[in-house]
Amino acid sequence: MTRQAVILAGGLGTRLRPVTETIPKPLMPAGRRFFLHYLLRLLVENGVEDVLLLVGHLHERVVDAVGDGAGYGCRIDYSVEPELLGTGGAIKNAEAKVHDEFFVLNGDTYLPIDYRALEARWDERRNELDGLLVVYDNSEPVAPGNVRLADGDFVVGYEKHADREGGYVDAGVQIFNKAILDMMPAGQVVSLEREVFQTLIAARRLGAYAISTRYYDIGTPERLAAFERYIDESGLDEPETRS
């Protein structure tokens, strides 16, 4: 698999302050390593060879930590936001480096699924969709449902922040056609969730890939602790052997 993974990794991590005042959120310590280590290793294990990190806050530290990706078996490139541009604006800022079709991952979310199977689903539907959103069925409740589906696998409603019980939850992973960048003005703050998703929903061009595998995010100290329990229980946190 050669699909590019674009990782949103430039946020301020305000809910993890004061730690994130000196450590960018992707480098938050988790077990023996830092969060981004586990995410990159997951992608490489799933055959993803090209990674584009969208960085901003303390970006030099991210570059120093993972470099060109050789230590992970992938190729890492970077796009630096001159200022916070939102989830959509950050991708637009990197337009020259974005492939024709690409994964988008939140830089604070770990979703241990088969990315090859996700790509295969996209390949089946690429002619009818511009985006495919991975949604968690909340079988182990993690967050309020913020995604509504119809006809099985079309997204018909999306809320950035929801407070209702039940339903599906945005799991922090998507696949997009580069055509979505035409919807975004350059150099402006653009939200994927509040703007681009809504346009795709209205055009019936946003599909869903529903899963029962829960995701982990490190947005708060409590959620970071839950991820640390997961990596300990799953054996991901074995001693470092690489020099």
Short mmCIF file of the C-alpha atoms (twelve columns), coordinates in Angstrom:
data_MODEL
# 
_entry.id   MODEL 
# 
loop_
_atom_site.group_PDB 
_atom_site.id 
_atom_site.type_symbol 
_atom_site.label_atom_id 
_atom_site.label_alt_id 
_atom_site.label_comp_id 
_atom_site.label_asym_id 
_atom_site.label_seq_id 
_atom_site.Cartn_x 
_atom_site.Cartn_y 
_atom_site.Cartn_z 
_atom_site.pdbx_PDB_model_num 
ATOM 1   C CA . MET A 1   0.000   0.000  0.000  1 
ATOM 2   C CA . THR A 2   1.379   3.396  -0.888 1 
ATOM 3   C CA . ARG A 3   -1.393  5.736  0.229  1 
ATOM 4   C CA . GLN A 4   -0.037  8.880  1.866  1 
ATOM 5   C CA . ALA A 5   -0.907  9.597  5.488  1 
ATOM 6   C CA . VAL A 6   -1.366  13.273 6.330  1 
ATOM 7   C CA . ILE A 7   -1.162  13.770 10.101 1 
ATOM 8   C CA . LEU A 8   -2.595  16.853 11.808 1 
ATOM 9   C CA . ALA A 9   0.098   17.526 14.392 1 
ATOM 10  C CA . GLY A 10  0.280   21.288 14.838 1 
ATOM 11  C CA . GLY A 11  -2.170  22.031 17.656 1 
ATOM 12  C CA . LEU A 12  -1.401  23.693 20.962 1 
ATOM 13  C CA . GLY A 13  -2.627  20.881 23.225 1 
ATOM 14  C CA . THR A 14  -4.277  23.354 25.569 1 
ATOM 15  C CA . ARG A 15  -6.005  20.708 27.698 1 
ATOM 16  C CA . LEU A 16  -2.627  19.164 28.508 1 
ATOM 17  C CA . ARG A 17  -0.995  22.369 29.703 1 
ATOM 18  C CA . PRO A 18  1.417   23.141 31.243 1 
ATOM 19  C CA . VAL A 19  3.238   20.107 29.799 1 
ATOM 20  C CA . THR A 20  2.456   21.110 26.195 1 
ATOM 21  C CA . GLU A 21  3.971   24.542 26.689 1 
ATOM 22  C CA . THR A 22  7.359   22.868 26.225 1 
ATOM 23  C CA . ILE A 23  6.435   19.503 24.621 1 
ATOM 24  C CA . PRO A 24  4.272   19.354 21.464 1 
ATOM 25  C CA . LYS A 25  1.273   17.072 21.903 1 
ATOM 26  C CA . PRO A 26  2.479   14.395 19.407 1 
ATOM 27  C CA . LEU A 27  5.559   13.969 21.611 1 
ATOM 28  C CA . MET A 28  3.632   13.533 24.845 1 
ATOM 29  C CA . PRO A 29  5.305   10.750 26.844 1 
ATOM 30  C CA . ALA A 30  3.303   7.520  26.742 1 
ATOM 31  C CA . GLY A 31  4.836   4.500  28.393 1 
ATOM 32  C CA . ARG A 32  8.491   4.244  27.428 1 
ATOM 33  C CA . ARG A 33  8.131   6.387  24.320 1 
ATOM 34  C CA . PHE A 34  6.107   9.281  22.942 1 
ATOM 35  C CA . PHE A 35  2.705   9.152  21.289 1 
ATOM 36  C CA . LEU A 36  3.815   9.792  17.705 1 
ATOM 37  C CA . HIS A 37  6.161   6.800  17.891 1 
ATOM 38  C CA . TYR A 38  3.213   4.426  18.294 1 
ATOM 39  C CA . LEU A 39  1.207   6.120  15.562 1 
ATOM 40  C CA . LEU A 40  4.032   5.948  13.022 1 
ATOM 41  C CA . ARG A 41  4.722   2.325  13.864 1 
ATOM 42  C CA . LEU A 42  1.030   1.485  13.386 1 
ATOM 43  C CA . LEU A 43  1.034   3.083  9.938  1 
ATOM 44  C CA . VAL A 44  4.197   1.332  8.821  1 
ATOM 45  C CA . GLU A 45  2.832   -2.019 9.991  1 
ATOM 46  C CA . ASN A 46  -0.168  -1.322 7.750  1 
ATOM 47  C CA . GLY A 47  1.978   -0.623 4.705  1 
ATOM 48  C CA . VAL A 48  1.894   3.187  4.752  1 
ATOM 49  C CA . GLU A 49  5.227   4.410  3.424  1 
ATOM 50  C CA . ASP A 50  4.647   8.143  2.931  1 
ATOM 51  C CA . VAL A 51  3.804   10.435 5.839  1 
ATOM 52  C CA . LEU A 52  3.230   14.171 5.746  1 
ATOM 53  C CA . LEU A 53  3.279   15.796 9.162  1 
ATOM 54  C CA . LEU A 54  1.394   19.092 9.416  1 
ATOM 55  C CA . VAL A 55  3.196   20.817 12.249 1 
ATOM 56  C CA . GLY A 56  3.137   24.184 13.934 1 
ATOM 57  C CA . HIS A 57  3.535   24.524 17.706 1 
ATOM 58  C CA . LEU A 58  7.107   23.560 18.694 1 
ATOM 59  C CA . HIS A 59  7.545   21.936 15.289 1 
ATOM 60  C CA . GLU A 60  11.336  21.836 15.570 1 
ATOM 61  C CA . ARG A 61  11.022  19.308 18.376 1 
ATOM 62  C CA . VAL A 62  8.858   17.048 16.236 1 
ATOM 63  C CA . VAL A 63  11.386  17.156 13.402 1 
ATOM 64  C CA . ASP A 64  14.219  16.389 15.816 1 
ATOM 65  C CA . ALA A 65  12.306  13.424 17.277 1 
ATOM 66  C CA . VAL A 66  11.317  11.537 14.104 1 
ATOM 67  C CA . GLY A 67  13.426  13.080 11.350 1 
ATOM 68  C CA . ASP A 68  12.941  11.787 7.824  1 
ATOM 69  C CA . GLY A 69  11.247  8.568  8.996  1 
ATOM 70  C CA . ALA A 70  14.142  6.246  8.184  1 
ATOM 71  C CA . GLY A 71  14.110  4.919  11.728 1 
ATOM 72  C CA . TYR A 72  10.483  3.860  11.262 1 
ATOM 73  C CA . GLY A 73  10.696  2.457  7.755  1 
ATOM 74  C CA . CYS A 74  8.776   5.287  6.089  1 
ATOM 75  C CA . ARG A 75  9.386   8.645  4.423  1 
ATOM 76  C CA . ILE A 76  8.372   11.686 6.460  1 
ATOM 77  C CA . ASP A 77  7.929   15.158 5.025  1 
ATOM 78  C CA . TYR A 78  6.719   18.275 6.826  1 
ATOM 79  C CA . SER A 79  4.477   21.259 6.283  1 
ATOM 80  C CA . VAL A 80  4.767   24.052 8.828  1 
ATOM 81  C CA . GLU A 81  1.802   26.311 9.570  1 
ATOM 82  C CA . PRO A 82  2.928   29.929 9.943  1 
ATOM 83  C CA . GLU A 83  -0.083  30.331 12.245 1 
ATOM 84  C CA . LEU A 84  -2.947  28.072 13.274 1 
ATOM 85  C CA . LEU A 85  -5.126  27.533 10.204 1 
ATOM 86  C CA . GLY A 86  -7.574  24.906 11.442 1 
ATOM 87  C CA . THR A 87  -7.803  21.282 10.374 1 
ATOM 88  C CA . GLY A 88  -8.710  22.160 6.793  1 
ATOM 89  C CA . GLY A 89  -6.450  25.162 6.477  1 
ATOM 90  C CA . ALA A 90  -3.443  23.115 7.569  1 
ATOM 91  C CA . ILE A 91  -4.052  20.656 4.724  1 
ATOM 92  C CA . LYS A 92  -4.606  23.478 2.238  1 
ATOM 93  C CA . ASN A 93  -1.321  25.007 3.380  1 
ATOM 94  C CA . ALA A 94  0.381   21.741 2.382  1 
ATOM 95  C CA . GLU A 95  -1.403  21.460 -0.977 1 
ATOM 96  C CA . ALA A 96  1.790   21.154 -3.008 1 
ATOM 97  C CA . LYS A 97  2.829   18.097 -0.990 1 
ATOM 98  C CA . VAL A 98  -0.528  16.327 -0.754 1 
ATOM 99  C CA . HIS A 99  -1.141  13.314 -3.005 1 
ATOM 100 C CA . ASP A 100 -4.224  12.870 -5.177 1 
ATOM 101 C CA . GLU A 101 -5.769  10.577 -2.534 1 
ATOM 102 C CA . PHE A 102 -4.647  10.475 1.081  1 
ATOM 103 C CA . PHE A 103 -5.417  9.430  4.624  1 
ATOM 104 C CA . VAL A 104 -5.946  12.142 7.220  1 
ATOM 105 C CA . LEU A 105 -5.209  11.234 10.843 1 
ATOM 106 C CA . ASN A 106 -5.481  13.266 13.997 1 
ATOM 107 C CA . GLY A 107 -2.036  13.555 15.524 1 
ATOM 108 C CA . ASP A 108 -3.431  12.756 18.962 1 
ATOM 109 C CA . THR A 109 -5.546  9.702  18.058 1 
ATOM 110 C CA . TYR A 110 -4.581  6.032  17.826 1 
ATOM 111 C CA . LEU A 111 -6.923  3.725  15.919 1 
ATOM 112 C CA . PRO A 112 -5.663  0.120  15.653 1 
ATOM 113 C CA . ILE A 113 -7.578  -1.085 12.589 1 
ATOM 114 C CA . ASP A 114 -6.625  -2.712 9.284  1 
ATOM 115 C CA . TYR A 115 -5.797  0.284  7.099  1 
ATOM 116 C CA . ARG A 116 -5.520  -1.933 4.051  1 
ATOM 117 C CA . ALA A 117 -9.175  -2.909 4.489  1 
ATOM 118 C CA . LEU A 118 -10.097 0.755  4.843  1 
ATOM 119 C CA . GLU A 119 -8.222  1.544  1.650  1 
ATOM 120 C CA . ALA A 120 -9.992  -1.317 -0.137 1 
ATOM 121 C CA . ARG A 121 -13.358 0.122  0.856  1 
ATOM 122 C CA . TRP A 122 -12.308 3.500  -0.488 1 
ATOM 123 C CA . ASP A 123 -11.201 1.909  -3.745 1 
ATOM 124 C CA . GLU A 124 -14.700 0.452  -4.119 1 
ATOM 125 C CA . ARG A 125 -16.373 3.831  -3.630 1 
ATOM 126 C CA . ARG A 126 -13.921 6.457  -4.879 1 
ATOM 127 C CA . ASN A 127 -16.077 7.308  -7.892 1 
ATOM 128 C CA . GLU A 128 -19.084 8.255  -5.757 1 
ATOM 129 C CA . LEU A 129 -17.294 9.921  -2.837 1 
ATOM 130 C CA . ASP A 130 -14.795 12.663 -2.086 1 
ATOM 131 C CA . GLY A 131 -14.277 11.510 1.482  1 
ATOM 132 C CA . LEU A 132 -14.618 8.414  3.649  1 
ATOM 133 C CA . LEU A 133 -14.944 8.936  7.401  1 
ATOM 134 C CA . VAL A 134 -14.077 6.165  9.870  1 
ATOM 135 C CA . VAL A 135 -16.765 6.057  12.578 1 
ATOM 136 C CA . TYR A 136 -16.750 4.073  15.808 1 
ATOM 137 C CA . ASP A 137 -20.000 2.419  16.875 1 
ATOM 138 C CA . ASN A 138 -19.382 3.343  20.529 1 
ATOM 139 C CA . SER A 139 -19.825 -0.267 21.638 1 
ATOM 140 C CA . GLU A 140 -17.489 0.669  24.489 1 
ATOM 141 C CA . PRO A 141 -18.701 4.221  25.138 1 
ATOM 142 C CA . VAL A 142 -15.891 6.705  24.588 1 
ATOM 143 C CA . ALA A 143 -17.615 9.972  23.657 1 
ATOM 144 C CA . PRO A 144 -21.079 11.268 22.727 1 
ATOM 145 C CA . GLY A 145 -22.194 10.296 19.229 1 
ATOM 146 C CA . ASN A 146 -21.491 13.076 16.749 1 
ATOM 147 C CA . VAL A 147 -22.099 11.313 13.403 1 
ATOM 148 C CA . ARG A 148 -25.409 10.265 11.838 1 
ATOM 149 C CA . LEU A 149 -25.613 7.745  9.004  1 
ATOM 150 C CA . ALA A 150 -28.294 6.871  6.453  1 
ATOM 151 C CA . ASP A 151 -28.600 4.169  3.810  1 
ATOM 152 C CA . GLY A 152 -26.016 2.221  5.734  1 
ATOM 153 C CA . ASP A 153 -22.890 4.118  4.923  1 
ATOM 154 C CA . PHE A 154 -23.509 7.741  3.971  1 
ATOM 155 C CA . VAL A 155 -22.834 10.484 6.504  1 
ATOM 156 C CA . VAL A 156 -25.937 12.684 6.765  1 
ATOM 157 C CA . GLY A 157 -25.083 14.612 9.915  1 
ATOM 158 C CA . TYR A 158 -21.906 15.682 11.688 1 
ATOM 159 C CA . GLU A 159 -21.349 17.796 14.803 1 
ATOM 160 C CA . LYS A 160 -17.896 18.771 15.984 1 
ATOM 161 C CA . HIS A 161 -19.100 18.612 19.585 1 
ATOM 162 C CA . ALA A 162 -22.201 16.619 20.476 1 
ATOM 163 C CA . ASP A 163 -23.918 15.785 23.738 1 
ATOM 164 C CA . ARG A 164 -26.370 13.052 22.775 1 
ATOM 165 C CA . GLU A 165 -26.122 9.408  23.783 1 
ATOM 166 C CA . GLY A 166 -25.728 6.650  21.212 1 
ATOM 167 C CA . GLY A 167 -24.858 6.924  17.558 1 
ATOM 168 C CA . TYR A 168 -21.469 6.885  15.911 1 
ATOM 169 C CA . VAL A 169 -18.323 8.789  16.846 1 
ATOM 170 C CA . ASP A 170 -15.696 10.282 14.535 1 
ATOM 171 C CA . ALA A 171 -12.699 7.983  15.087 1 
ATOM 172 C CA . GLY A 172 -10.078 10.466 13.861 1 
ATOM 173 C CA . VAL A 173 -9.210  8.849  10.508 1 
ATOM 174 C CA . GLN A 174 -10.433 9.720  7.000  1 
ATOM 175 C CA . ILE A 175 -9.539  9.225  3.339  1 
ATOM 176 C CA . PHE A 176 -9.996  12.107 0.920  1 
ATOM 177 C CA . ASN A 177 -9.729  12.955 -2.721 1 
ATOM 178 C CA . LYS A 178 -7.513  16.012 -3.243 1 
ATOM 179 C CA . ALA A 179 -10.522 17.712 -4.878 1 
ATOM 180 C CA . ILE A 180 -11.613 18.776 -1.376 1 
ATOM 181 C CA . LEU A 181 -8.786  21.326 -1.364 1 
ATOM 182 C CA . ASP A 182 -10.634 23.257 -4.058 1 
ATOM 183 C CA . MET A 183 -13.278 24.006 -1.408 1 
ATOM 184 C CA . MET A 184 -10.794 25.852 0.791  1 
ATOM 185 C CA . PRO A 185 -9.392  29.373 0.374  1 
ATOM 186 C CA . ALA A 186 -5.621  29.573 0.745  1 
ATOM 187 C CA . GLY A 187 -4.108  31.218 3.801  1 
ATOM 188 C CA . GLN A 188 -7.341  31.251 5.800  1 
ATOM 189 C CA . VAL A 189 -8.612  29.332 8.801  1 
ATOM 190 C CA . VAL A 190 -10.740 26.428 7.582  1 
ATOM 191 C CA . SER A 191 -12.327 23.646 9.636  1 
ATOM 192 C CA . LEU A 192 -12.698 20.238 8.014  1 
ATOM 193 C CA . GLU A 193 -15.463 19.368 10.432 1 
ATOM 194 C CA . ARG A 194 -17.519 22.572 10.381 1 
ATOM 195 C CA . GLU A 195 -17.063 23.530 6.736  1 
ATOM 196 C CA . VAL A 196 -15.733 20.817 4.423  1 
ATOM 197 C CA . PHE A 197 -17.683 17.942 5.961  1 
ATOM 198 C CA . GLN A 198 -20.904 19.946 5.737  1 
ATOM 199 C CA . THR A 199 -20.344 20.667 2.037  1 
ATOM 200 C CA . LEU A 200 -19.655 16.995 1.318  1 
ATOM 201 C CA . ILE A 201 -22.700 15.890 3.309  1 
ATOM 202 C CA . ALA A 202 -24.955 18.265 1.389  1 
ATOM 203 C CA . ALA A 203 -23.623 16.853 -1.886 1 
ATOM 204 C CA . ARG A 204 -23.888 13.253 -0.616 1 
ATOM 205 C CA . ARG A 205 -20.169 12.798 -1.147 1 
ATOM 206 C CA . LEU A 206 -19.075 11.775 2.380  1 
ATOM 207 C CA . GLY A 207 -19.208 8.071  3.143  1 
ATOM 208 C CA . ALA A 208 -18.736 6.175  6.392  1 
ATOM 209 C CA . TYR A 209 -16.620 3.185  7.320  1 
ATOM 210 C CA . ALA A 210 -18.104 1.843  10.543 1 
ATOM 211 C CA . ILE A 211 -15.946 -0.089 13.007 1 
ATOM 212 C CA . SER A 212 -16.282 -1.660 16.450 1 
ATOM 213 C CA . THR A 213 -12.608 -1.179 17.387 1 
ATOM 214 C CA . ARG A 214 -12.313 1.649  19.867 1 
ATOM 215 C CA . TYR A 215 -9.894  4.479  19.331 1 
ATOM 216 C CA . TYR A 216 -7.690  6.184  21.895 1 
ATOM 217 C CA . ASP A 217 -6.853  9.859  22.003 1 
ATOM 218 C CA . ILE A 218 -4.554  11.779 24.298 1 
ATOM 219 C CA . GLY A 219 -6.436  15.069 24.392 1 
ATOM 220 C CA . THR A 220 -6.751  15.126 28.182 1 
ATOM 221 C CA . PRO A 221 -4.693  13.649 31.035 1 
ATOM 222 C CA . GLU A 222 -7.434  11.065 31.641 1 
ATOM 223 C CA . ARG A 223 -7.466  9.950  28.006 1 
ATOM 224 C CA . LEU A 224 -3.679  9.827  27.903 1 
ATOM 225 C CA . ALA A 225 -3.784  7.535  30.944 1 
ATOM 226 C CA . ALA A 226 -6.299  5.280  29.153 1 
ATOM 227 C CA . PHE A 227 -3.968  5.029  26.161 1 
ATOM 228 C CA . GLU A 228 -1.061  4.162  28.429 1 
ATOM 229 C CA . ARG A 229 -3.114  1.337  29.945 1 
ATOM 230 C CA . TYR A 230 -3.894  0.121  26.438 1 
ATOM 231 C CA . ILE A 231 -0.285  0.035  25.254 1 
ATOM 232 C CA . ASP A 232 0.724   -1.760 28.438 1 
ATOM 233 C CA . GLU A 233 -2.022  -4.384 28.166 1 
ATOM 234 C CA . SER A 234 -1.558  -4.898 24.423 1 
ATOM 235 C CA . GLY A 235 2.222   -5.343 24.585 1 
ATOM 236 C CA . LEU A 236 2.991   -2.282 22.466 1 
ATOM 237 C CA . ASP A 237 5.287   -0.908 25.123 1 
ATOM 238 C CA . GLU A 238 8.079   -3.479 24.886 1 
ATOM 239 C CA . PRO A 239 11.603  -2.292 25.742 1 
ATOM 240 C CA . GLU A 240 13.336  -0.196 23.105 1 
ATOM 241 C CA . THR A 241 15.891  -2.175 21.074 1 
ATOM 242 C CA . ARG A 242 16.596  0.180  18.175 1 
ATOM 243 C CA . SER A 243 19.654  2.381  18.483 1 
# 
